[in-house]
């Protein structure tokens, strides 16, 4: 996994402290479509509810796998 190139989607970071990772900010659709246009195969997006809901709203996902991690206490994202 350390050798796999990674792109961190962020509106706050400007550079990556992690090896083999770059930061991309700006318009999400432009970033994702640019990544899809590169050679190399499939993309995998790991992220929280904000990123995933943004990807879904913009029609940028070709396939979706949900992993649910229940939490017994605390607060999550409010229902829309």
C-alpha positions in Angstrom: 0.0 0.0 0.0 2.9 2.4 0.7 4.0 2.2 -2.9 0.5 2.9 -4.3 0.1 6.5 -5.5 -2.6 8.3 -3.5 -4.5 11.6 -3.9 -5.9 13.3 -0.9 -9.0 15.4 -1.6 -8.9 18.4 0.7 -10.0 22.0 0.9 -7.6 22.8 3.8 -4.3 20.9 3.1 -1.9 22.3 0.5 0.8 19.7 0.6 1.0 16.1 1.8 3.0 15.0 4.8 2.6 11.4 3.5 4.9 9.6 1.2 3.5 8.8 -2.3 0.5 11.1 -1.8 -0.4 14.4 -3.3 -3.1 16.9 -2.3 -5.8 17.9 -4.7 -8.2 20.7 -3.9 -10.8 22.7 -5.9 -13.8 21.5 -7.9 -14.4 17.8 -7.0 -15.8 16.9 -10.4 -12.7 18.3 -12.2 -10.4 16.4 -9.8 -12.1 13.0 -10.2 -12.6 13.3 -13.9 -8.9 14.2 -14.3 -8.0 11.1 -12.2 -10.3 8.9 -14.3 -8.6 10.1 -17.5 -5.2 9.0 -16.4 -3.9 5.5 -17.3 -3.7 2.9 -14.6 -7.1 1.3 -14.0 -9.7 1.7 -11.3 -9.9 4.3 -8.6 -10.8 3.6 -5.0 -12.1 6.3 -2.7 -12.0 5.9 1.0 -13.7 8.7 2.9 -16.3 9.9 5.3 -19.9 10.9 4.7 -19.1 14.3 3.4 -16.8 13.1 0.6 -19.0 10.2 -0.3 -22.2 12.2 -0.4 -20.5 14.8 -2.7 -19.3 12.0 -5.0 -22.8 10.6 -5.2 -24.5 14.0 -5.7 -22.2 14.7 -8.7 -22.7 11.3 -10.3 -18.9 10.5 -10.0 -19.2 6.9 -8.7 -19.4 4.0 -11.0 -19.8 1.4 -8.2 -20.5 1.8 -4.5 -19.5 -0.6 -1.6 -20.7 0.4 1.8 -18.9 -0.5 5.0 -21.0 0.3 8.1 -19.2 0.8 11.4 -21.9 1.3 14.1 -21.1 3.5 17.0 -22.7 3.1 20.4 -22.2 6.7 21.6 -21.4 10.1 20.2 -23.0 11.9 17.2 -22.8 11.3 13.5 -23.9 13.2 10.5 -27.5 14.5 10.8 -30.1 13.0 8.5 -30.8 15.2 5.5 
